[in-house]
Amino acid sequence: MAQSFPVLLVRHAPVMVPEGVCYGRQDVALRPGWERVTSGLAVLAQGAVCRVLYSSPAERCQQMARKLAASTGMDLRIDPRLAEMDFGEWEGQPWQDIDRGLLDAWAADPEGFVPPGGESGRALCRRVLAFWQDVQQAGTPACVLSHGGPLRVLSALAAGTPPALLAPSMPQGFARLFMVNGPAGLTPEVGADEPALAPVVPLWPRDARRTPADVSLTFPKTDTGQTLT
C-alpha cells in the first residue's frame, strides 16, 4: 500500500454577503475577524506538517492564503481548479428571484444542469478530480483552501466515496483533515471501520457569545433545503 500523507481541506472564513444571495465566482469580502480564522488554520496546518498550500484564485481565499503562507512558510500555489462553481447569470441574485423551474431542473440533475451562462456540476467534478489526482501524485502534505462546491467533491474523493453535489457544505471557517494514499494509487482507500468523513473542526476557539450566524453563512437552495455556497 502507498504511504499515506495528510491533506487539510479548508473552507474560507465567513463573508460579507446578505442572506439568501447566490454567489460563486463573484468577488465578495471576508467578514471582520477573518485573521483569527487564519491563525487557527495556521496551528492546524503546522500540526499536520503541511508543506504546500493550494488556494482558489478568489480574493477571499487568496487574502487568507497570503497571510497563512507568510506565517507558516508553506509554499503557496494558486490553482484555478479550486474556484467555486460558476453560477453565470445567477451570480449576485437572491435565490428567491431565480426561476423556480430552473432550480427544480438543477435539483433533478445537479451534474448535467448548467445555470444560464454558468458551469455544470459535471465540469466542476472534472476539474476538481484533476486537481486531486495531482495532489495524490505529488504525495506532499498539503493544505487546500477553497469553497463549498469544490470541497464537497474533495471531501468525497479523500474519503473514497462518490461526490454528492447537493450534500451539505462544510461551514465557512471550518476544516477537515484526511490521511490519503500517495502516488501508488489515484483513489484513496478507506478501511471498513473508518468514518466516511473526517470530523469538521472550527478554526477559532469556541466562544459562548458566538451566534450561529458567526459560524456559517451558507445559504439553503430554495427548492431542496440543501446548502450551497
N, C-alpha and C positions, 0 to 999 in steps of 0.2 A: 504493500500500500504506500502511496506517495506520502511524504512528510507533510503534515498539516501546518498551517500558519494562520495568525489572527487577521480578521478583517472587521473593522469597526464601521458600521453603517450609521450615518447621522443625518437627521433632518435639520435644516437650518432653523434658527431661532424664530419666534413669532414675528409676524409682520404687521405693518400698518395698512390693513385693508378692511373696509367696512364689512360687517357680517352679511353673508349671502351673495357675495360678488364672485364671479368667475374670473380667475386669473391663472396663468400658466407661464407663458413666455414673457408676460408683461413685467416690466421692472417695477418692483414695489420696495418700499423702505422697511428696514428692520425696526421693530419696536425698541424704545429706550430700554436699556438693560441687557442688550444682546451681548455685551462684553462679559457679563457674568456667565452666560451660557458658554461662551468660548473658553473661559477659564476652566469651567467644569470639564469641557471636552478635552482640554489640554491634559488634565490629570488622567482621564481615561486613556487617551492616546499614548501617553508615556507609559502608563501601566501595562498596556498591551504591546509595548515596544514597537509601535508603528513607525515605519521609516519613510513612507511616501504618503502624501496627502493628495487625493484626487478631488477636484471640485467642479461642480457645474459652472458654466460661464455666467450665470445670472449674477448680478451685482450683489444680491442679498447673500449669496454663497461666497462669492469672491471676497467680500468685505470680511467675513468671518475667517476665511481661509488664509488671507494675508496675515492677519493677526496671529492665527494659530501657528502658521509656519514660522513666523518670527520668534514665537515663544518656545517652540519645541524643536526647531531645527529640521523638521520634516521637509522633504523635497516636494515642493508644490507643483502640481501638474493640472492645468485646466483642460477638461475634456468635454467637448460639445455633446458627446453621447449621454452625458448626465443631465442635460437640460430637461426641464419639465415638459410634459406633453403640450403641444401647440394646439390651443383651442380656436385658432383662427378668428372668425367674426364674433365669437362669443366672448373674447377677451374683454374684461372690464365691464361686462353687463351683469346686472343682478340675475341670478338663476331664475327667479320668478318671471322675468321678462323674456326668457328664451322659449321658443316654440315648444309646447308640450309634446307634440308629435315627434319632433326631433329627439327630445330627451328620451322618449319611450323607445325610439329606434336604437338609440345608443345603449340603453339598458338591455335591449334584446340581443344586441350583437356588439359587445364592447371591444372586440378585436377588429371587426371589419368596418364598423361605422366610422365615418370621417366628419367631424364638425365642419361647417362651411369654411373653406379656406384653411383648414387645420390639418391635423395629423391623426392617423388611425392608431388604435391600440396595438395593432399588429406591427406597425412601423416602430412604435415605442419599444415593444418587446425585442425586436430585431437589433436595434442599436444598443440597447442595454445588455443583451446577451453577448454581443460582440465585445463590449467593454469588459464584461465579466470573464470571458474567455481569456482576454489579455491579462487581466489581474491574476487569474489562476496560472497562466503560463509563466508570468514573472515570479510567482511564489514569494513575493516580498510582503512582510507585514504592512498593512495599509489601512488608512482611514479614508472613507468615502463620504463626501458632503454633498447632499443632493436634495431632492424634492419628493413629495408624496408618491407620484406616479412611478418614477424610476426605482424608488426604494421598495415599492410593492414587489416589483419584478426581482430586484436584487435580493430581497429577504427570502423570496421563494427559491431562487437559484442557490443561495447559500445554505438553505435548509434541505435542498434536494426535493422540493415539492413543485407542482405545476403553478405558474403565476396565475393569480386571480385579480383581474384588473379592477374589479369593484369591491375588493376586500377593504376593510377599514385601513386608513392611513396610519403610519407611525406619527404620533403627535409632533408638532413643531417643537424643536429644542430637546428632542429625545434621541437615544441611540440604542443600537443592538450590537453586541459583539458575537462573532461567529468564529469557529475554527473550521477552516476549509482545506480541502486537498490541494496539493501543489501540481506541478506540471505533468505528472504521470497520468492524470485524469482530468478531463474538461467538465466533469459534472461532480459536485460534492457528494460524498457518501455520508449518510446519517444512520447511526445504529438503531435497531428496532426499539430500544427502550430510551432513546434520546428524544427530547421535545422537538417538535417540528420547527418551532421558532425560539430563538434565544429571548430572555426577558428584555423588555423595553425599560430603559432607565432614564430618569431626568438628568439633565446636565447642570443642575443647580441644586443647592441644599434645599430640602423641604422646609416650607415655612407655613405655619398655620394661618398666617394672614393672607396667603396667596389664594386667589379665587380660581375657579375652573377656567375662566377666560384667560388668565395669565399662563395657563399650562398649554393650551392649544387653541388655535384659531382655525381649525379645519371646518369645512362647511359641508352640510349634507346636500346630496343630489336630490332635487325636488321630488322625483317620482319613486326613488328606491330607498331613500334614507341613508345610502352609503356615503361615506366621507370621500371627498375628492382631494383638493389640494389647498 
